[in-house]
Amino acid sequence: MAIIHRTTLSPTKLELVAPWLTTRPWYRGAGAAPVLSRSGGFRLDDPRGEVGLEFMVVTDESGERPVSYHVPLTYRGAPLDGAEDALVGTTEHGVLGRRWVYDGVHDPVLGTELLALLQGRAEPQAQSLTDTPDPTVAVRFDGAEVVTGPLATTVADDADGTRMTMAVGTDAGDARLTVQVSRVLRPGAPPPGAATGQVTAGWRHTDGEEIRAVFASLHVTASTGG
């Protein structure tokens, strides 16, 4: 269970994310520095209680129209080996001390728990409350096979978002799955292609309107019997 502390972060999450965001191929800004606000999101629990897992929505108001981005982040008490390129930055937590903040799609703990969520095996948690499920996060899973855990993951960013390709073991043998993570959130617009699993969540627009979109979808790309 993740414990949410009411304390300070220096620099703040938005101060860390803003410069990193401009380096992403899916960033829609046109040269101006982003002007960010937190708009919503949810969390997942790390079963071992070591890594913070947050699926944050930030809205950039630097352009003609606001653009909302889905930014999965992980928070660790020590550096993640081999993930230097995925480091968003470090911050000083008022209770926990120094925290290493990563682009969560590159963190194996987030990959494991996101896959569990997409199959209905993990319960989404409220973003800012301890031990409080978030019933507004909707999960649809149409698959029959239960994945036992990622064995290897490759991550690719492009203008449309992030693809996490996983080699996994299932009840029926080995499989290769793709988790498509939406980055630019588009209300009511699911990613292309038939999805085996899908996570839909909401956030608040700058004018106060409640909006929902697909945050992540699961696609079976290949499978072999075992």
C-alpha positions as CSV (number, residue, x, y, z in Angstrom):
1,M,0.0,0.0,0.0
2,A,1.4,3.4,-1.0
3,I,1.3,6.0,1.8
4,I,0.6,9.5,0.6
5,H,2.5,12.1,2.6
6,R,1.3,15.7,2.9
7,T,4.7,17.3,2.6
8,T,7.0,19.2,0.2
9,L,8.9,18.3,-2.9
10,S,11.8,20.4,-4.1
11,P,11.8,20.7,-7.1
12,T,8.1,20.0,-7.5
13,K,6.8,17.3,-9.9
14,L,5.7,20.0,-12.4
15,E,9.1,21.6,-12.3
16,L,10.7,18.3,-13.0
17,V,8.3,17.3,-15.8
18,A,8.2,20.6,-17.7
19,P,11.8,20.5,-19.2
20,W,11.7,16.8,-19.7
21,L,8.3,17.0,-21.6
22,T,9.8,19.2,-24.4
23,T,12.3,16.3,-25.2
24,R,9.5,13.8,-26.0
25,P,8.5,13.1,-29.6
26,W,4.9,13.2,-28.7
27,Y,5.1,16.7,-27.2
28,R,2.8,19.1,-29.1
29,G,4.4,22.4,-28.0
30,A,5.7,24.7,-30.7
31,G,8.9,26.0,-29.1
32,A,7.5,27.7,-26.1
33,A,8.2,26.4,-22.6
34,P,5.2,24.5,-21.3
35,V,3.0,26.1,-18.7
36,L,1.8,23.1,-16.7
37,S,-0.9,22.3,-14.2
38,R,-1.9,19.0,-12.6
39,S,-5.3,17.9,-14.0
40,G,-5.8,14.4,-12.6
41,G,-4.6,10.8,-12.7
42,F,-4.4,7.8,-10.4
43,R,-2.0,5.4,-8.7
44,L,-1.2,1.8,-8.5
45,D,0.4,0.0,-5.5
46,D,3.7,-1.7,-5.7
47,P,3.1,-5.1,-3.9
48,R,6.5,-4.8,-2.2
49,G,5.9,-1.2,-1.1
50,E,9.1,0.1,-2.5
51,V,8.3,2.1,-5.6
52,G,5.7,4.8,-6.0
53,L,3.6,4.4,-9.2
54,E,1.7,7.4,-10.5
55,F,-0.2,7.9,-13.7
56,M,-0.4,11.7,-13.8
57,V,-2.2,14.0,-16.1
58,V,-0.7,17.5,-16.8
59,T,-2.2,20.2,-19.0
60,D,0.0,22.6,-21.0
61,E,-1.6,26.0,-21.6
62,S,1.4,27.6,-23.4
63,G,-0.2,27.2,-26.9
64,E,-3.4,28.4,-28.5
65,R,-5.3,25.4,-27.0
66,P,-4.6,23.5,-23.8
67,V,-3.1,20.0,-24.4
68,S,-3.3,17.3,-21.7
69,Y,-0.6,14.7,-21.4
70,H,-0.5,11.4,-19.6
71,V,2.8,11.0,-17.7
72,P,3.4,7.8,-15.8
73,L,6.0,8.3,-13.2
74,T,7.8,6.1,-10.7
75,Y,9.4,7.3,-7.5
76,R,12.4,5.4,-6.0
77,G,14.6,5.7,-3.0
78,A,17.7,4.8,-5.0
79,P,18.7,4.9,-8.7
80,L,17.3,2.2,-11.0
81,D,20.2,0.3,-12.6
82,G,20.4,0.7,-16.3
83,A,17.7,3.4,-16.5
84,E,19.8,6.5,-16.7
85,D,18.1,7.6,-19.9
86,A,14.7,7.3,-18.3
87,L,15.5,9.6,-15.4
88,V,13.2,12.6,-15.3
89,G,15.1,14.1,-12.3
90,T,15.7,13.9,-8.6
91,T,13.7,15.7,-5.9
92,E,13.9,16.2,-2.1
93,H,10.9,14.7,-0.3
94,G,10.0,16.3,3.0
95,V,9.6,12.9,4.7
96,L,11.4,10.3,2.5
97,G,14.4,12.3,1.5
98,R,15.9,12.1,-2.0
99,R,13.7,10.5,-4.6
100,W,14.7,9.4,-8.1
101,V,11.8,10.1,-10.5
102,Y,11.6,8.0,-13.7
103,D,9.6,7.9,-16.9
104,G,7.5,5.0,-15.6
105,V,7.2,3.1,-18.9
106,H,10.9,2.2,-18.5
107,D,10.4,0.9,-14.9
108,P,9.8,-2.9,-14.6
109,V,7.7,-2.4,-11.5
110,L,5.3,-0.1,-13.3
111,G,5.3,-2.4,-16.4
112,T,4.3,-5.4,-14.2
113,E,1.5,-3.5,-12.4
114,L,0.1,-1.8,-15.5
115,L,-0.2,-5.2,-17.2
116,A,-2.0,-6.5,-14.1
117,L,-4.3,-3.5,-14.2
118,L,-5.1,-4.1,-17.9
119,Q,-6.2,-7.6,-17.0
120,G,-8.2,-6.6,-14.0
121,R,-5.8,-8.0,-11.5
122,A,-4.7,-4.7,-9.9
123,E,-7.0,-2.1,-8.3
124,P,-6.5,1.6,-9.3
125,Q,-5.9,3.9,-6.3
126,A,-6.8,7.5,-5.7
127,Q,-4.0,9.9,-6.7
128,S,-3.8,11.8,-3.4
129,L,-5.3,9.5,-0.8
130,T,-3.8,6.5,1.1
131,D,-5.5,3.1,0.7
132,T,-8.4,4.5,-1.3
133,P,-9.6,2.8,-4.5
134,D,-10.5,5.0,-7.4
135,P,-13.8,3.7,-8.9
136,T,-13.7,6.2,-11.7
137,V,-10.9,4.3,-13.5
138,A,-12.5,1.7,-15.8
139,V,-10.9,-1.5,-17.0
140,R,-12.0,-3.7,-19.8
141,F,-10.3,-7.1,-20.4
142,D,-11.5,-9.5,-23.1
143,G,-8.6,-12.0,-23.0
144,A,-8.7,-15.5,-21.7
145,E,-5.0,-16.0,-20.8
146,V,-3.6,-14.8,-17.5
147,V,-0.1,-13.3,-17.8
148,T,2.3,-14.4,-15.1
149,G,4.7,-11.5,-15.5
150,P,6.8,-9.6,-17.9
151,L,10.1,-11.3,-18.8
152,A,11.5,-8.5,-21.0
153,T,10.2,-5.2,-22.2
154,T,11.2,-2.9,-25.0
155,V,9.9,0.7,-25.1
156,A,9.5,2.9,-28.1
157,D,8.2,6.5,-28.3
158,D,6.9,8.1,-31.4
159,A,4.6,11.0,-32.2
160,D,1.5,9.0,-31.2
161,G,2.6,7.8,-27.8
162,T,4.6,5.0,-26.2
163,R,4.6,1.2,-27.1
164,M,5.8,-1.2,-24.4
165,T,6.4,-4.6,-26.0
166,M,6.6,-7.5,-23.5
167,A,7.8,-11.1,-23.8
168,V,5.7,-12.9,-21.2
169,G,4.6,-16.2,-19.8
170,T,0.9,-17.1,-19.9
171,D,-1.2,-20.0,-18.9
172,A,-1.1,-21.2,-22.5
173,G,2.6,-20.7,-23.1
174,D,4.8,-17.8,-24.2
175,A,3.4,-14.7,-25.8
176,R,4.4,-11.2,-27.0
177,L,2.1,-8.4,-25.9
178,T,2.1,-4.7,-26.7
179,V,0.8,-2.1,-24.2
180,Q,0.0,1.2,-26.0
181,V,0.3,4.1,-23.6
182,S,-1.6,7.2,-24.7
183,R,0.4,10.3,-24.1
184,V,-1.6,13.1,-25.7
185,L,-5.0,12.5,-24.3
186,R,-7.9,12.7,-26.7
187,P,-11.4,12.5,-25.2
188,G,-13.3,9.4,-26.3
189,A,-10.7,8.4,-28.9
190,P,-9.3,4.9,-28.3
191,P,-5.9,3.9,-30.0
192,P,-6.2,2.2,-33.4
193,G,-6.5,-1.6,-33.6
194,A,-8.6,-4.1,-31.6
195,A,-7.5,-4.1,-27.9
196,T,-7.7,-7.1,-25.6
197,G,-7.6,-4.8,-22.6
198,Q,-8.2,-1.1,-22.0
199,V,-7.9,1.4,-19.2
200,T,-10.1,4.5,-19.3
201,A,-9.8,7.3,-16.8
202,G,-10.7,11.0,-16.3
203,W,-9.2,14.3,-15.7
204,R,-10.4,17.9,-15.3
205,H,-10.1,20.4,-18.2
206,T,-8.9,23.9,-17.5
207,D,-12.5,25.2,-17.7
208,G,-13.6,22.6,-15.0
209,E,-15.1,20.1,-17.4
210,E,-14.7,16.4,-16.6
211,I,-13.1,14.5,-19.5
212,R,-12.4,10.8,-20.1
213,A,-10.1,9.0,-22.5
214,V,-8.1,5.8,-23.0
215,F,-4.9,5.9,-21.0
216,A,-3.5,2.5,-22.0
217,S,-4.6,-0.5,-24.1
218,L,-3.3,-4.1,-24.4
219,H,-2.8,-5.9,-27.7
220,V,-1.7,-9.5,-28.3
221,T,0.9,-9.3,-31.1
222,A,2.0,-13.0,-31.2
223,S,1.7,-16.2,-29.2
224,T,3.2,-19.7,-29.2
225,G,2.0,-22.7,-27.4
226,G,4.1,-24.1,-24.5
